[in-house]
Amino acid sequence: MARRGIGIQDVERVFKAPQQIIPAKFGRQVYQSIIEIDAKPYLLRLIIDEGLLITAYRTSKIQKYWRQG
């Protein structure tokens, strides 16, 4: 997370209260929320498997992953 510039507080916030939860492969889930880093919007995505964090990454391609609905 440090290498990707993602703070633990942002991960905790998304993990506890994601704006969206999307089903993923292998029974995993993607928790995601739009956050601001350095005054720019990013989508923070957490890959969750059985309640455990597998990986976290941010992307500026919000429209690509955000589900309308």
PQR file of N, CA, C, O and H, with PARSE charges and radii, in Angstrom:
ATOM      1  N   MET A   1       0.827  -1.194   0.000 -0.4000 1.5000
ATOM      2  CA  MET A   1       0.000   0.000   0.000 -0.0000 2.0000
ATOM      3  C   MET A   1       0.868   1.254   0.000  0.5500 1.7000
ATOM      4  O   MET A   1       0.541   2.246  -0.652 -0.5500 1.4000
ATOM      5  N   ALA A   2       1.969   1.204   0.731 -0.4000 1.5000
ATOM      6  CA  ALA A   2       2.847   2.368   0.764 -0.0000 2.0000
ATOM      7  C   ALA A   2       3.412   2.657  -0.622  0.5500 1.7000
ATOM      8  O   ALA A   2       3.510   3.813  -1.034 -0.5500 1.4000
ATOM      9  H   ALA A   2       2.234   0.398   1.261  0.4000 1.0000
ATOM     10  N   ARG A   3       3.782   1.599  -1.338 -0.4000 1.5000
ATOM     11  CA  ARG A   3       4.331   1.760  -2.684 -0.0000 2.0000
ATOM     12  C   ARG A   3       3.302   2.389  -3.622  0.5500 1.7000
ATOM     13  O   ARG A   3       3.669   3.120  -4.542 -0.5500 1.4000
ATOM     14  H   ARG A   3       3.702   0.659  -1.004  0.4000 1.0000
ATOM     15  N   ARG A   4       2.037   2.114  -3.400 -0.4000 1.5000
ATOM     16  CA  ARG A   4       0.966   2.640  -4.245 -0.0000 2.0000
ATOM     17  C   ARG A   4       0.398   3.959  -3.733  0.5500 1.7000
ATOM     18  O   ARG A   4      -0.512   4.516  -4.347 -0.5500 1.4000
ATOM     19  H   ARG A   4       1.739   1.520  -2.653  0.4000 1.0000
ATOM     20  N   GLY A   5       0.914   4.460  -2.632 -0.4000 1.5000
ATOM     21  CA  GLY A   5       0.457   5.738  -2.092 -0.0000 2.0000
ATOM     22  C   GLY A   5      -0.924   5.683  -1.466  0.5500 1.7000
ATOM     23  O   GLY A   5      -1.674   6.658  -1.508 -0.5500 1.4000
ATOM     24  H   GLY A   5       1.653   4.008  -2.133  0.4000 1.0000
ATOM     25  N   ILE A   6      -1.255   4.538  -0.884 -0.4000 1.5000
ATOM     26  CA  ILE A   6      -2.575   4.347  -0.272 -0.0000 2.0000
ATOM     27  C   ILE A   6      -2.403   4.319   1.245  0.5500 1.7000
ATOM     28  O   ILE A   6      -1.652   3.503   1.779 -0.5500 1.4000
ATOM     29  H   ILE A   6      -0.646   3.747  -0.849  0.4000 1.0000
ATOM     30  N   GLY A   7      -3.103   5.213   1.927 -0.4000 1.5000
ATOM     31  CA  GLY A   7      -3.024   5.273   3.383 -0.0000 2.0000
ATOM     32  C   GLY A   7      -3.901   4.229   4.048  0.5500 1.7000
ATOM     33  O   GLY A   7      -4.966   3.873   3.543 -0.5500 1.4000
ATOM     34  H   GLY A   7      -3.713   5.876   1.492  0.4000 1.0000
ATOM     35  N   ILE A   8      -3.436   3.745   5.189 -0.4000 1.5000
ATOM     36  CA  ILE A   8      -4.192   2.738   5.933 -0.0000 2.0000
ATOM     37  C   ILE A   8      -5.562   3.253   6.346  0.5500 1.7000
ATOM     38  O   ILE A   8      -6.526   2.489   6.393 -0.5500 1.4000
ATOM     39  H   ILE A   8      -2.571   4.034   5.600  0.4000 1.0000
ATOM     40  N   GLN A   9      -5.654   4.554   6.649 -0.4000 1.5000
ATOM     41  CA  GLN A   9      -6.945   5.116   7.052 -0.0000 2.0000
ATOM     42  C   GLN A   9      -7.958   5.063   5.902  0.5500 1.7000
ATOM     43  O   GLN A   9      -9.148   4.851   6.138 -0.5500 1.4000
ATOM     44  H   GLN A   9      -4.871   5.175   6.611  0.4000 1.0000
ATOM     45  N   ASP A  10      -7.495   5.254   4.658 -0.4000 1.5000
ATOM     46  CA  ASP A  10      -8.389   5.147   3.504 -0.0000 2.0000
ATOM     47  C   ASP A  10      -8.865   3.709   3.315  0.5500 1.7000
ATOM     48  O   ASP A  10     -10.037   3.470   3.023 -0.5500 1.4000
ATOM     49  H   ASP A  10      -6.528   5.426   4.467  0.4000 1.0000
ATOM     50  N   VAL A  11      -7.960   2.762   3.483 -0.4000 1.5000
ATOM     51  CA  VAL A  11      -8.325   1.351   3.356 -0.0000 2.0000
ATOM     52  C   VAL A  11      -9.334   0.964   4.424  0.5500 1.7000
ATOM     53  O   VAL A  11     -10.324   0.293   4.131 -0.5500 1.4000
ATOM     54  H   VAL A  11      -7.008   2.956   3.721  0.4000 1.0000
ATOM     55  N   GLU A  12      -9.094   1.379   5.648 -0.4000 1.5000
ATOM     56  CA  GLU A  12     -10.016   1.060   6.739 -0.0000 2.0000
ATOM     57  C   GLU A  12     -11.394   1.648   6.484  0.5500 1.7000
ATOM     58  O   GLU A  12     -12.408   0.994   6.726 -0.5500 1.4000
ATOM     59  H   GLU A  12      -8.290   1.924   5.886  0.4000 1.0000
ATOM     60  N   ARG A  13     -11.430   2.883   5.996 -0.4000 1.5000
ATOM     61  CA  ARG A  13     -12.716   3.548   5.731 -0.0000 2.0000
ATOM     62  C   ARG A  13     -13.499   2.799   4.658  0.5500 1.7000
ATOM     63  O   ARG A  13     -14.700   2.579   4.819 -0.5500 1.4000
ATOM     64  H   ARG A  13     -10.606   3.415   5.799  0.4000 1.0000
ATOM     65  N   VAL A  14     -12.850   2.405   3.575 -0.4000 1.5000
ATOM     66  CA  VAL A  14     -13.535   1.686   2.498 -0.0000 2.0000
ATOM     67  C   VAL A  14     -13.929   0.282   2.954  0.5500 1.7000
ATOM     68  O   VAL A  14     -15.004  -0.205   2.604 -0.5500 1.4000
ATOM     69  H   VAL A  14     -11.875   2.584   3.444  0.4000 1.0000
ATOM     70  N   PHE A  15     -13.074  -0.361   3.723 -0.4000 1.5000
ATOM     71  CA  PHE A  15     -13.371  -1.705   4.210 -0.0000 2.0000
ATOM     72  C   PHE A  15     -14.612  -1.708   5.110  0.5500 1.7000
ATOM     73  O   PHE A  15     -15.451  -2.604   5.015 -0.5500 1.4000
ATOM     74  H   PHE A  15     -12.200   0.035   4.007  0.4000 1.0000
ATOM     75  N   LYS A  16     -14.724  -0.699   5.982 -0.4000 1.5000
ATOM     76  CA  LYS A  16     -15.844  -0.628   6.923 -0.0000 2.0000
ATOM     77  C   LYS A  16     -17.135  -0.136   6.282  0.5500 1.7000
ATOM     78  O   LYS A  16     -18.222  -0.567   6.665 -0.5500 1.4000
ATOM     79  H   LYS A  16     -14.043   0.029   6.059  0.4000 1.0000
ATOM     80  N   ALA A  17     -17.021   0.776   5.294 -0.4000 1.5000
ATOM     81  CA  ALA A  17     -18.217   1.374   4.692 -0.0000 2.0000
ATOM     82  C   ALA A  17     -17.992   1.648   3.199  0.5500 1.7000
ATOM     83  O   ALA A  17     -17.863   2.803   2.793 -0.5500 1.4000
ATOM     84  H   ALA A  17     -16.137   1.127   4.982  0.4000 1.0000
ATOM     85  N   PRO A  18     -17.944   0.583   2.380 -0.5600 1.5000
ATOM     86  CA  PRO A  18     -17.731   0.803   0.949  0.2800 2.0000
ATOM     87  C   PRO A  18     -18.954   1.449   0.297  0.5500 1.7000
ATOM     88  O   PRO A  18     -20.088   1.200   0.705 -0.5500 1.4000
ATOM     89  N   GLN A  19     -18.713   2.279  -0.719 -0.4000 1.5000
ATOM     90  CA  GLN A  19     -19.823   2.860  -1.466 -0.0000 2.0000
ATOM     91  C   GLN A  19     -20.463   1.816  -2.372  0.5500 1.7000
ATOM     92  O   GLN A  19     -21.657   1.891  -2.662 -0.5500 1.4000
ATOM     93  H   GLN A  19     -17.791   2.481  -1.051  0.4000 1.0000
ATOM     94  N   GLN A  20     -19.678   0.848  -2.815 -0.4000 1.5000
ATOM     95  CA  GLN A  20     -20.187  -0.246  -3.636 -0.0000 2.0000
ATOM     96  C   GLN A  20     -19.487  -1.548  -3.271  0.5500 1.7000
ATOM     97  O   GLN A  20     -18.312  -1.558  -2.902 -0.5500 1.4000
ATOM     98  H   GLN A  20     -18.708   0.787  -2.579  0.4000 1.0000
ATOM     99  N   ILE A  21     -20.234  -2.652  -3.383 -0.4000 1.5000
ATOM    100  CA  ILE A  21     -19.670  -3.992  -3.250 -0.0000 2.0000
ATOM    101  C   ILE A  21     -20.064  -4.740  -4.512  0.5500 1.7000
ATOM    102  O   ILE A  21     -21.246  -4.854  -4.838 -0.5500 1.4000
ATOM    103  H   ILE A  21     -21.187  -2.644  -3.683  0.4000 1.0000
ATOM    104  N   ILE A  22     -19.049  -5.252  -5.225 -0.4000 1.5000
ATOM    105  CA  ILE A  22     -19.275  -5.889  -6.510 -0.0000 2.0000
ATOM    106  C   ILE A  22     -18.746  -7.319  -6.441  0.5500 1.7000
ATOM    107  O   ILE A  22     -17.632  -7.542  -5.968 -0.5500 1.4000
ATOM    108  H   ILE A  22     -18.089  -5.159  -4.960  0.4000 1.0000
ATOM    109  N   PRO A  23     -19.531  -8.290  -6.909 -0.5600 1.5000
ATOM    110  CA  PRO A  23     -19.017  -9.666  -6.952  0.2800 2.0000
ATOM    111  C   PRO A  23     -17.851  -9.779  -7.934  0.5500 1.7000
ATOM    112  O   PRO A  23     -17.832  -9.116  -8.971 -0.5500 1.4000
ATOM    113  N   ALA A  24     -16.888 -10.621  -7.595 -0.4000 1.5000
ATOM    114  CA  ALA A  24     -15.716 -10.835  -8.447 -0.0000 2.0000
ATOM    115  C   ALA A  24     -15.500 -12.336  -8.623  0.5500 1.7000
ATOM    116  O   ALA A  24     -16.286 -13.148  -8.135 -0.5500 1.4000
ATOM    117  H   ALA A  24     -16.904 -11.159  -6.752  0.4000 1.0000
ATOM    118  N   LYS A  25     -14.441 -12.687  -9.314 -0.4000 1.5000
ATOM    119  CA  LYS A  25     -14.120 -14.091  -9.573 -0.0000 2.0000
ATOM    120  C   LYS A  25     -13.790 -14.836  -8.291  0.5500 1.7000
ATOM    121  O   LYS A  25     -13.373 -14.248  -7.293 -0.5500 1.4000
ATOM    122  H   LYS A  25     -13.803 -12.027  -9.710  0.4000 1.0000
ATOM    123  N   PHE A  26     -13.985 -16.136  -8.346 -0.4000 1.5000
ATOM    124  CA  PHE A  26     -13.602 -17.050  -7.271 -0.0000 2.0000
ATOM    125  C   PHE A  26     -14.321 -16.749  -5.953  0.5500 1.7000
ATOM    126  O   PHE A  26     -13.792 -17.045  -4.882 -0.5500 1.4000
ATOM    127  H   PHE A  26     -14.324 -16.614  -9.157  0.4000 1.0000
ATOM    128  N   GLY A  27     -15.521 -16.165  -6.021 -0.4000 1.5000
ATOM    129  CA  GLY A  27     -16.289 -15.869  -4.820 -0.0000 2.0000
ATOM    130  C   GLY A  27     -15.800 -14.658  -4.043  0.5500 1.7000
ATOM    131  O   GLY A  27     -16.283 -14.389  -2.943 -0.5500 1.4000
ATOM    132  H   GLY A  27     -15.951 -15.925  -6.891  0.4000 1.0000
ATOM    133  N   ARG A  28     -14.858 -13.937  -4.599 -0.4000 1.5000
ATOM    134  CA  ARG A  28     -14.359 -12.734  -3.934 -0.0000 2.0000
ATOM    135  C   ARG A  28     -15.304 -11.571  -4.169  0.5500 1.7000
ATOM    136  O   ARG A  28     -16.225 -11.653  -4.982 -0.5500 1.4000
ATOM    137  H   ARG A  28     -14.466 -14.156  -5.492  0.4000 1.0000
ATOM    138  N   GLN A  29     -15.062 -10.485  -3.444 -0.4000 1.5000
ATOM    139  CA  GLN A  29     -15.835  -9.262  -3.600 -0.0000 2.0000
ATOM    140  C   GLN A  29     -14.882  -8.086  -3.760  0.5500 1.7000
ATOM    141  O   GLN A  29     -13.764  -8.096  -3.246 -0.5500 1.4000
ATOM    142  H   GLN A  29     -14.313 -10.418  -2.784  0.4000 1.0000
ATOM    143  N   VAL A  30     -15.346  -7.082  -4.476 -0.4000 1.5000
ATOM    144  CA  VAL A  30     -14.591  -5.838  -4.611 -0.0000 2.0000
ATOM    145  C   VAL A  30     -15.348  -4.773  -3.835  0.5500 1.7000
ATOM    146  O   VAL A  30     -16.494  -4.455  -4.154 -0.5500 1.4000
ATOM    147  H   VAL A  30     -16.255  -7.074  -4.894  0.4000 1.0000
ATOM    148  N   TYR A  31     -14.702  -4.226  -2.818 -0.4000 1.5000
ATOM    149  CA  TYR A  31     -15.237  -3.082  -2.089 -0.0000 2.0000
ATOM    150  C   TYR A  31     -14.602  -1.865  -2.731  0.5500 1.7000
ATOM    151  O   TYR A  31     -13.384  -1.820  -2.905 -0.5500 1.4000
ATOM    152  H   TYR A  31     -13.771  -4.484  -2.559  0.4000 1.0000
ATOM    153  N   GLN A  32     -15.419  -0.867  -3.087 -0.4000 1.5000
ATOM    154  CA  GLN A  32     -14.836   0.306  -3.715 -0.0000 2.0000
ATOM    155  C   GLN A  32     -15.546   1.576  -3.296  0.5500 1.7000
ATOM    156  O   GLN A  32     -16.744   1.585  -3.013 -0.5500 1.4000
ATOM    157  H   GLN A  32     -16.408  -0.904  -2.945  0.4000 1.0000
ATOM    158  N   SER A  33     -14.771   2.649  -3.267 -0.4000 1.5000
ATOM    159  CA  SER A  33     -15.275   3.977  -2.933 -0.0000 2.0000
ATOM    160  C   SER A  33     -14.431   5.013  -3.656  0.5500 1.7000
ATOM    161  O   SER A  33     -13.255   4.788  -3.941 -0.5500 1.4000
ATOM    162  H   SER A  33     -13.798   2.642  -3.498  0.4000 1.0000
ATOM    163  N   ILE A  34     -15.043   6.142  -3.944 -0.4000 1.5000
ATOM    164  CA  ILE A  34     -14.323   7.262  -4.536 -0.0000 2.0000
ATOM    165  C   ILE A  34     -13.732   8.078  -3.393  0.5500 1.7000
ATOM    166  O   ILE A  34     -14.438   8.494  -2.474 -0.5500 1.4000
ATOM    167  H   ILE A  34     -15.998   6.325  -3.712  0.4000 1.0000
ATOM    168  N   ILE A  35     -12.420   8.298  -3.468 -0.4000 1.5000
ATOM    169  CA  ILE A  35     -11.721   9.077  -2.439 -0.0000 2.0000
ATOM    170  C   ILE A  35     -10.892  10.153  -3.128  0.5500 1.7000
ATOM    171  O   ILE A  35     -10.674  10.104  -4.339 -0.5500 1.4000
ATOM    172  H   ILE A  35     -11.846   7.961  -4.214  0.4000 1.0000
ATOM    173  N   GLU A  36     -10.433  11.123  -2.347 -0.4000 1.5000
ATOM    174  CA  GLU A  36      -9.539  12.160  -2.871 -0.0000 2.0000
ATOM    175  C   GLU A  36      -8.141  11.939  -2.334  0.5500 1.7000
ATOM    176  O   GLU A  36      -7.938  11.743  -1.136 -0.5500 1.4000
ATOM    177  H   GLU A  36     -10.609  11.163  -1.363  0.4000 1.0000
ATOM    178  N   ILE A  37      -7.178  11.975  -3.250 -0.4000 1.5000
ATOM    179  CA  ILE A  37      -5.765  11.912  -2.885 -0.0000 2.0000
ATOM    180  C   ILE A  37      -5.090  13.051  -3.619  0.5500 1.7000
ATOM    181  O   ILE A  37      -5.161  13.138  -4.845 -0.5500 1.4000
ATOM    182  H   ILE A  37      -7.344  12.134  -4.223  0.4000 1.0000
ATOM    183  N   ASP A  38      -4.436  13.922  -2.875 -0.4000 1.5000
ATOM    184  CA  ASP A  38      -3.795  15.110  -3.455 -0.0000 2.0000
ATOM    185  C   ASP A  38      -4.783  15.934  -4.279  0.5500 1.7000
ATOM    186  O   ASP A  38      -4.447  16.410  -5.363 -0.5500 1.4000
ATOM    187  H   ASP A  38      -4.378  13.852  -1.879  0.4000 1.0000
ATOM    188  N   ALA A  39      -5.984  16.098  -3.770 -0.4000 1.5000
ATOM    189  CA  ALA A  39      -7.052  16.905  -4.377 -0.0000 2.0000
ATOM    190  C   ALA A  39      -7.527  16.360  -5.733  0.5500 1.7000
ATOM    191  O   ALA A  39      -8.079  17.106  -6.542 -0.5500 1.4000
ATOM    192  H   ALA A  39      -6.257  15.711  -2.890  0.4000 1.0000
ATOM    193  N   LYS A  40      -7.315  15.065  -5.977 -0.4000 1.5000
ATOM    194  CA  LYS A  40      -7.795  14.432  -7.201 -0.0000 2.0000
ATOM    195  C   LYS A  40      -8.657  13.231  -6.837  0.5500 1.7000
ATOM    196  O   LYS A  40      -8.336  12.509  -5.892 -0.5500 1.4000
ATOM    197  H   LYS A  40      -6.867  14.459  -5.320  0.4000 1.0000
ATOM    198  N   PRO A  41      -9.753  13.002  -7.574 -0.5600 1.5000
ATOM    199  CA  PRO A  41     -10.592  11.838  -7.264  0.2800 2.0000
ATOM    200  C   PRO A  41      -9.983  10.544  -7.804  0.5500 1.7000
ATOM    201  O   PRO A  41      -9.491  10.493  -8.931 -0.5500 1.4000
ATOM    202  N   TYR A  42     -10.027   9.520  -6.989 -0.4000 1.5000
ATOM    203  CA  TYR A  42      -9.577   8.182  -7.359 -0.0000 2.0000
ATOM    204  C   TYR A  42     -10.606   7.174  -6.869  0.5500 1.7000
ATOM    205  O   TYR A  42     -11.358   7.434  -5.929 -0.5500 1.4000
ATOM    206  H   TYR A  42     -10.427   9.562  -6.073  0.4000 1.0000
ATOM    207  N   LEU A  43     -10.623   6.038  -7.513 -0.4000 1.5000
ATOM    208  CA  LEU A  43     -11.427   4.928  -7.048 -0.0000 2.0000
ATOM    209  C   LEU A  43     -10.492   3.994  -6.297  0.5500 1.7000
ATOM    210  O   LEU A  43      -9.538   3.464  -6.867 -0.5500 1.4000
ATOM    211  H   LEU A  43     -10.013   5.827  -8.276  0.4000 1.0000
ATOM    212  N   LEU A  44     -10.769   3.795  -5.021 -0.4000 1.5000
ATOM    213  CA  LEU A  44      -9.989   2.870  -4.213 -0.0000 2.0000
ATOM    214  C   LEU A  44     -10.730   1.544  -4.217  0.5500 1.7000
ATOM    215  O   LEU A  44     -11.884   1.468  -3.795 -0.5500 1.4000
ATOM    216  H   LEU A  44     -11.544   4.225  -4.558  0.4000 1.0000
ATOM    217  N   ARG A  45     -10.068   0.502  -4.693 -0.4000 1.5000
ATOM    218  CA  ARG A  45     -10.679  -0.819  -4.822 -0.0000 2.0000
ATOM    219  C   ARG A  45      -9.959  -1.800  -3.905  0.5500 1.7000
ATOM    220  O   ARG A  45      -8.732  -1.898  -3.930 -0.5500 1.4000
ATOM    221  H   ARG A  45      -9.131   0.563  -5.036  0.4000 1.0000
ATOM    222  N   LEU A  46     -10.723  -2.521  -3.101 -0.4000 1.5000
ATOM    223  CA  LEU A  46     -10.188  -3.546  -2.202 -0.0000 2.0000
ATOM    224  C   LEU A  46     -10.728  -4.898  -2.652  0.5500 1.7000
ATOM    225  O   LEU A  46     -11.939  -5.063  -2.799 -0.5500 1.4000
ATOM    226  H   LEU A  46     -11.720  -2.442  -3.081  0.4000 1.0000
ATOM    227  N   ILE A  47      -9.855  -5.851  -2.868 -0.4000 1.5000
ATOM    228  CA  ILE A  47     -10.262  -7.195  -3.219 -0.0000 2.0000
ATOM    229  C   ILE A  47     -10.340  -7.982  -1.914  0.5500 1.7000
ATOM    230  O   ILE A  47      -9.353  -8.114  -1.191 -0.5500 1.4000
ATOM    231  H   ILE A  47      -8.871  -5.717  -2.748  0.4000 1.0000
ATOM    232  N   ILE A  48     -11.537  -8.502  -1.627 -0.4000 1.5000
ATOM    233  CA  ILE A  48     -11.818  -9.160  -0.354 -0.0000 2.0000
ATOM    234  C   ILE A  48     -12.167 -10.617  -0.607  0.5500 1.7000
ATOM    235  O   ILE A  48     -12.967 -10.921  -1.493 -0.5500 1.4000
ATOM    236  H   ILE A  48     -12.340  -8.394  -2.214  0.4000 1.0000
ATOM    237  N   ASP A  49     -11.570 -11.523   0.167 -0.4000 1.5000
ATOM    238  CA  ASP A  49     -11.870 -12.949   0.079 -0.0000 2.0000
ATOM    239  C   ASP A  49     -12.164 -13.457   1.486  0.5500 1.7000
ATOM    240  O   ASP A  49     -11.287 -13.464   2.349 -0.5500 1.4000
ATOM    241  H   ASP A  49     -10.920 -11.276   0.886  0.4000 1.0000
ATOM    242  N   GLU A  50     -13.388 -13.877   1.704 -0.4000 1.5000
ATOM    243  CA  GLU A  50     -13.835 -14.379   3.006 -0.0000 2.0000
ATOM    244  C   GLU A  50     -13.517 -13.413   4.141  0.5500 1.7000
ATOM    245  O   GLU A  50     -13.067 -13.823   5.211 -0.5500 1.4000
ATOM    246  H   GLU A  50     -14.100 -13.872   1.002  0.4000 1.0000
ATOM    247  N   GLY A  51     -13.755 -12.130   3.898 -0.4000 1.5000
ATOM    248  CA  GLY A  51     -13.562 -11.112   4.919 -0.0000 2.0000
ATOM    249  C   GLY A  51     -12.135 -10.627   5.094  0.5500 1.7000
ATOM    250  O   GLY A  51     -11.873  -9.777   5.945 -0.5500 1.4000
ATOM    251  H   GLY A  51     -14.121 -11.797   3.029  0.4000 1.0000
ATOM    252  N   LEU A  52     -11.201 -11.157   4.296 -0.4000 1.5000
ATOM    253  CA  LEU A  52      -9.802 -10.765   4.405 -0.0000 2.0000
ATOM    254  C   LEU A  52      -9.380  -9.954   3.195  0.5500 1.7000
ATOM    255  O   LEU A  52      -9.768 -10.251   2.065 -0.5500 1.4000
ATOM    256  H   LEU A  52     -11.414 -11.848   3.605  0.4000 1.0000
ATOM    257  N   LEU A  53      -8.589  -8.937   3.443 -0.4000 1.5000
ATOM    258  CA  LEU A  53      -8.076  -8.085   2.372 -0.0000 2.0000
ATOM    259  C   LEU A  53      -6.986  -8.823   1.610  0.5500 1.7000
ATOM    260  O   LEU A  53      -5.993  -9.257   2.194 -0.5500 1.4000
ATOM    261  H   LEU A  53      -8.274  -8.696   4.361  0.4000 1.0000
ATOM    262  N   ILE A  54      -7.177  -8.963   0.293 -0.4000 1.5000
ATOM    263  CA  ILE A  54      -6.185  -9.606  -0.561 -0.0000 2.0000
ATOM    264  C   ILE A  54      -5.255  -8.555  -1.166  0.5500 1.7000
ATOM    265  O   ILE A  54      -4.033  -8.692  -1.106 -0.5500 1.4000
ATOM    266  H   ILE A  54      -7.983  -8.610  -0.182  0.4000 1.0000
ATOM    267  N   THR A  55      -5.835  -7.513  -1.744 -0.4000 1.5000
ATOM    268  CA  THR A  55      -5.033  -6.434  -2.317 -0.0000 2.0000
ATOM    269  C   THR A  55      -5.845  -5.153  -2.339  0.5500 1.7000
ATOM    270  O   THR A  55      -7.074  -5.176  -2.260 -0.5500 1.4000
ATOM    271  H   THR A  55      -6.827  -7.402  -1.793  0.4000 1.0000
ATOM    272  N   ALA A  56      -5.143  -4.040  -2.446 -0.4000 1.5000
ATOM    273  CA  ALA A  56      -5.773  -2.717  -2.530 -0.0000 2.0000
ATOM    274  C   ALA A  56      -5.054  -1.928  -3.609  0.5500 1.7000
ATOM    275  O   ALA A  56      -3.826  -1.945  -3.697 -0.5500 1.4000
ATOM    276  H   ALA A  56      -4.145  -4.021  -2.510  0.4000 1.0000
ATOM    277  N   TYR A  57      -5.830  -1.238  -4.426 -0.4000 1.5000
ATOM    278  CA  TYR A  57      -5.214  -0.358  -5.418 -0.0000 2.0000
ATOM    279  C   TYR A  57      -6.158   0.776  -5.731  0.5500 1.7000
ATOM    280  O   TYR A  57      -7.361   0.701  -5.481 -0.5500 1.4000
ATOM    281  H   TYR A  57      -6.827  -1.224  -4.355  0.4000 1.0000
ATOM    282  N   ARG A  58      -5.585   1.835  -6.287 -0.4000 1.5000
ATOM    283  CA  ARG A  58      -6.383   2.994  -6.678 -0.0000 2.0000
ATOM    284  C   ARG A  58      -6.260   3.180  -8.182  0.5500 1.7000
ATOM    285  O   ARG A  58      -5.259   2.804  -8.792 -0.5500 1.4000
ATOM    286  H   ARG A  58      -4.608   1.896  -6.490  0.4000 1.0000
ATOM    287  N   THR A  59      -7.290   3.763  -8.761 -0.4000 1.5000
ATOM    288  CA  THR A  59      -7.279   4.038 -10.187 -0.0000 2.0000
ATOM    289  C   THR A  59      -7.983   5.361 -10.449  0.5500 1.7000
ATOM    290  O   THR A  59      -8.912   5.738  -9.735 -0.5500 1.4000
ATOM    291  H   THR A  59      -8.103   4.068  -8.265  0.4000 1.0000
ATOM    292  N   SER A  60      -7.532   6.053 -11.473 -0.4000 1.5000
ATOM    293  CA  SER A  60      -8.204   7.289 -11.880 -0.0000 2.0000
ATOM    294  C   SER A  60      -9.309   6.994 -12.895  0.5500 1.7000
ATOM    295  O   SER A  60     -10.066   7.892 -13.264 -0.5500 1.4000
ATOM    296  H   SER A  60      -6.778   5.747 -12.054  0.4000 1.0000
ATOM    297  N   LYS A  61      -9.406   5.748 -13.345 -0.4000 1.5000
ATOM    298  CA  LYS A  61     -10.418   5.342 -14.331 -0.0000 2.0000
ATOM    299  C   LYS A  61     -11.718   4.941 -13.625  0.5500 1.7000
ATOM    300  O   LYS A  61     -12.153   3.791 -13.675 -0.5500 1.4000
ATOM    301  H   LYS A  61      -8.791   5.018 -13.045  0.4000 1.0000
ATOM    302  N   ILE A  62     -12.310   5.927 -12.974 -0.4000 1.5000
ATOM    303  CA  ILE A  62     -13.499   5.686 -12.166 -0.0000 2.0000
ATOM    304  C   ILE A  62     -14.641   5.134 -13.015  0.5500 1.7000
ATOM    305  O   ILE A  62     -15.291   4.167 -12.618 -0.5500 1.4000
ATOM    306  H   ILE A  62     -11.956   6.862 -12.933  0.4000 1.0000
ATOM    307  N   GLN A  63     -14.892   5.730 -14.168 -0.4000 1.5000
ATOM    308  CA  GLN A  63     -16.015   5.313 -15.011 -0.0000 2.0000
ATOM    309  C   GLN A  63     -15.888   3.869 -15.493  0.5500 1.7000
ATOM    310  O   GLN A  63     -16.897   3.212 -15.746 -0.5500 1.4000
ATOM    311  H   GLN A  63     -14.364   6.515 -14.491  0.4000 1.0000
ATOM    312  N   LYS A  64     -14.678   3.378 -15.619 -0.4000 1.5000
ATOM    313  CA  LYS A  64     -14.459   2.013 -16.092 -0.0000 2.0000
ATOM    314  C   LYS A  64     -14.991   0.983 -15.091  0.5500 1.7000
ATOM    315  O   LYS A  64     -15.515  -0.057 -15.490 -0.5500 1.4000
ATOM    316  H   LYS A  64     -13.858   3.911 -15.413  0.4000 1.0000
ATOM    317  N   TYR A  65     -14.859   1.269 -13.803 -0.4000 1.5000
ATOM    318  CA  TYR A  65     -15.200   0.293 -12.775 -0.0000 2.0000
ATOM    319  C   TYR A  65     -16.472   0.608 -11.992  0.5500 1.7000
ATOM    320  O   TYR A  65     -17.052  -0.284 -11.373 -0.5500 1.4000
ATOM    321  H   TYR A  65     -14.434   2.113 -13.479  0.4000 1.0000
ATOM    322  N   TRP A  66     -16.909   1.860 -12.014 -0.4000 1.5000
ATOM    323  CA  TRP A  66     -18.064   2.264 -11.206 -0.0000 2.0000
ATOM    324  C   TRP A  66     -19.339   1.693 -11.814  0.5500 1.7000
ATOM    325  O   TRP A  66     -19.560   1.808 -13.020 -0.5500 1.4000
ATOM    326  H   TRP A  66     -16.438   2.584 -12.517  0.4000 1.0000
ATOM    327  N   ARG A  67     -20.164   1.091 -10.999 -0.4000 1.5000
ATOM    328  CA  ARG A  67     -21.423   0.494 -11.450 -0.0000 2.0000
ATOM    329  C   ARG A  67     -22.565   1.463 -11.168  0.5500 1.7000
ATOM    330  O   ARG A  67     -22.760   1.908 -10.037 -0.5500 1.4000
ATOM    331  H   ARG A  67     -19.985   0.998 -10.020  0.4000 1.0000
ATOM    332  N   GLN A  68     -23.302   1.773 -12.205 -0.4000 1.5000
ATOM    333  CA  GLN A  68     -24.491   2.619 -12.045 -0.0000 2.0000
ATOM    334  C   GLN A  68     -25.653   1.735 -11.611  0.5500 1.7000
ATOM    335  O   GLN A  68     -25.796   0.604 -12.075 -0.5500 1.4000
ATOM    336  H   GLN A  68     -23.143   1.411 -13.123  0.4000 1.0000
ATOM    337  N   GLY A  69     -26.458   2.255 -10.737 -0.4000 1.5000
ATOM    338  CA  GLY A  69     -27.554   1.378 -10.443 -0.0000 2.0000
ATOM    339  C   GLY A  69     -28.369   1.679  -9.312  0.5500 1.7000
ATOM    340  O   GLY A  69     -29.320   0.952  -9.025 -0.5500 1.4000
ATOM    341  H   GLY A  69     -26.341   3.174 -10.361  0.4000 1.0000
TER
END
